[in-house]
Amino acid sequence: MKTFKLISLEVLEKYGDELQSKEIDLFDGLIIDREVDSKRWLIECYIPKKNMEFFKEKKSKNQEIVVQVRITKQTNPKATIVAMVRDVNEIEEHMNVILMGNMVNREREQVEKMLQELIEAGYQGESLLNKFKSKNQESFF
């Protein structure tokens, strides 16, 4: 396993016809490359409690979210991860969220466009991930 410092976290969400990013204020965080599972990453972040309802809802619905993360230093490019919320914990006035997901190895604009098209086509949850993976494979050939 390799562990890195999490520098930033954004959630990509659909608002109307557009896919927009929502910056999550971050007090601290880690991202772990599990290595045993190809492209599986564990993200642990310490964030303001104002995000509690959002993450609890995603967890209770077992709904995948698309996040953009930046690791190690601010100048590094963002990586896109399709993740599930595994745990949400209240810690005094703040909270802790644990996400587990797969890294998407594409340019941000291509990923956003592809995800927007799939969401508009009605895909969500597991079917969204499966269709995204199959579309992602097609684009390599």
DRENSEFI-143892 format. One record per residue (C-alpha): x, y, z. Coordinates in Angstrom, 3 decimals, decimal comma, always signed. Each point is the difference from the previous one (the first is absolute). Example, Ala and Ser with C-alpha at 12.3 -4.5 7.8 and 13.67 -1.06 7.14 Angstrom:
! residues 2
ROMAR       px       py       pz
ROMAR  +12,300   -4,500   +7,800
ROMAR   +1,370   +3,440   -0,660
//
This chain:
! residues 141
ROMAR       px       py       pz
ROMAR   +0,000   +0,000   +0,000
ROMAR   +1,040   +3,568   -0,682
ROMAR   -1,391   +2,927   +1,998
ROMAR   -0,148   +3,593   -1,226
ROMAR   -1,109   +3,299   +1,499
ROMAR   -3,390   +1,141   -1,324
ROMAR   +0,264   +3,653   -1,063
ROMAR   -3,466   +0,625   -1,469
ROMAR   -3,349   -1,725   -0,502
ROMAR   -2,795   +0,918   -2,425
ROMAR   -3,265   -1,797   -0,651
ROMAR   -1,320   +0,022   -3,576
ROMAR   -3,789   +0,329   -0,133
ROMAR   -2,606   +0,607   -2,651
ROMAR   -1,869   +3,308   +0,278
ROMAR   -2,545   +0,382   -2,759
ROMAR   +1,775   -0,851   -3,228
ROMAR   +3,521   +0,558   +1,301
ROMAR   +2,487   -2,009   +1,995
ROMAR   +1,490   +2,320   +2,614
ROMAR   +2,602   -0,413   +2,682
ROMAR   -0,636   +0,772   +3,659
ROMAR   +3,153   +0,736   +2,000
ROMAR   -0,017   -1,658   +3,434
ROMAR   +1,912   +1,942   +2,657
ROMAR   +2,711   -2,297   +1,293
ROMAR   +1,670   +0,177   +3,411
ROMAR   +2,091   -3,110   -0,594
ROMAR   -0,052   -3,189   -2,017
ROMAR   +1,767   -3,064   -1,324
ROMAR   -0,348   -2,051   -3,125
ROMAR   +1,274   -3,569   -0,066
ROMAR   +0,855   -2,028   -3,092
ROMAR   -1,032   -3,466   +1,119
ROMAR   +2,120   -1,613   -2,765
ROMAR   -1,546   -3,439   +0,672
ROMAR   -3,137   +1,121   -1,852
ROMAR   +0,868   +1,509   -3,361
ROMAR   -0,871   +3,705   -0,009
ROMAR   -1,768   -0,238   +3,436
ROMAR   +0,559   +3,034   +2,189
ROMAR   -1,056   +0,756   +3,569
ROMAR   -0,604   +3,671   +0,789
ROMAR   -0,314   +1,249   +3,571
ROMAR   -0,776   +3,655   +0,533
ROMAR   -0,624   +2,247   +2,975
ROMAR   -2,499   +2,666   -1,069
ROMAR   -2,583   +2,482   +1,385
ROMAR   -3,173   -1,508   +1,474
ROMAR   -2,111   +2,050   -2,443
ROMAR   +0,601   -2,860   -2,509
ROMAR   -1,485   -2,670   +2,299
ROMAR   -3,436   -0,223   -1,636
ROMAR   +1,434   -0,266   -3,533
ROMAR   +2,371   -2,879   +0,826
ROMAR   -2,487   -1,827   +2,272
ROMAR   -2,595   +0,107   -2,779
ROMAR   +2,444   -1,441   -2,550
ROMAR   +0,980   -2,732   +2,474
ROMAR   -3,591   -0,910   +0,916
ROMAR   -0,976   -0,218   -3,692
ROMAR   +3,177   -1,927   -0,805
ROMAR   +0,507   +2,592   -2,741
ROMAR   +3,276   +0,479   -1,825
ROMAR   +1,540   +3,422   -0,235
ROMAR   +2,635   +1,355   -2,322
ROMAR   +2,779   +1,890   +1,757
ROMAR   +3,039   +1,912   -1,174
ROMAR   +2,977   -0,227   +2,353
ROMAR   +3,377   +1,665   +0,069
ROMAR   +2,802   -1,700   +1,916
ROMAR   +3,356   +0,969   +1,484
ROMAR   +0,233   +3,605   -1,256
ROMAR   -2,286   +2,678   -1,453
ROMAR   +1,776   -0,010   -3,373
ROMAR   -0,779   -3,690   -0,695
ROMAR   -2,816   -0,721   -2,472
ROMAR   -3,345   -1,203   +1,325
ROMAR   -0,941   -3,660   -0,216
ROMAR   -3,578   -1,186   -0,524
ROMAR   -1,374   -2,777   +2,185
ROMAR   -3,413   -1,676   -0,107
ROMAR   -0,621   -0,830   +3,656
ROMAR   -2,432   -1,292   +2,596
ROMAR   -0,364   +1,555   +3,436
ROMAR   +1,094   -2,701   +2,442
ROMAR   -0,236   +1,873   +3,293
ROMAR   -1,062   +3,377   +1,404
ROMAR   +0,990   +0,980   +3,559
ROMAR   -0,735   +3,080   +2,049
ROMAR   +3,085   +1,338   +1,807
ROMAR   -1,020   +2,914   +2,253
ROMAR   -0,729   +2,957   -2,345
ROMAR   +1,459   -1,798   -3,026
ROMAR   -0,379   -3,333   -1,745
ROMAR   +1,963   -2,803   -1,578
ROMAR   -0,944   -1,690   -3,299
ROMAR   +1,470   -3,173   -1,425
ROMAR   -0,404   -0,685   -3,720
ROMAR   +1,071   -3,047   -2,012
ROMAR   +0,227   +0,206   -3,749
ROMAR   +1,629   -0,576   -3,339
ROMAR   +2,226   +2,542   -1,694
ROMAR   -1,019   +1,054   -3,479
ROMAR   +3,044   +0,497   -2,192
ROMAR   -1,247   +2,686   -2,418
ROMAR   +0,241   +3,734   -0,556
ROMAR   -2,484   +1,983   +2,119
ROMAR   -1,935   +1,500   -2,930
ROMAR   -0,480   -3,396   -1,651
ROMAR   -1,121   -1,561   +3,279
ROMAR   -2,481   +2,789   +0,734
ROMAR   -1,441   -0,154   -3,509
ROMAR   -0,357   -3,770   +0,062
ROMAR   -1,584   +0,009   +3,470
ROMAR   -2,397   +2,768   -0,953
ROMAR   -1,130   -1,933   -3,084
ROMAR   -0,536   -3,187   +2,026
ROMAR   -1,933   +1,825   +2,741
ROMAR   -2,173   +1,689   -2,640
ROMAR   -0,647   -3,428   -1,503
ROMAR   -1,437   -1,041   +3,382
ROMAR   +2,843   -2,071   +1,431
ROMAR   +0,629   +0,117   +3,744
ROMAR   +1,574   -2,054   +2,759
ROMAR   +1,538   -3,324   -1,031
ROMAR   -1,331   +0,250   -3,554
ROMAR   +1,729   +3,401   -0,348
ROMAR   +3,327   -1,485   +1,085
ROMAR   -0,361   -3,045   -2,276
ROMAR   -0,967   +2,085   -3,025
ROMAR   +2,798   +2,487   +0,751
ROMAR   +2,537   -2,842   +0,175
ROMAR   -1,202   -1,477   -3,284
ROMAR   +0,050   +3,428   -1,720
ROMAR   +3,446   +0,662   +1,464
ROMAR   +1,273   -3,300   -1,481
ROMAR   -1,487   +0,841   -3,408
ROMAR   +1,878   +3,291   -0,113
ROMAR   +3,355   -1,787   +0,135
ROMAR   -0,531   -1,664   -3,400
//
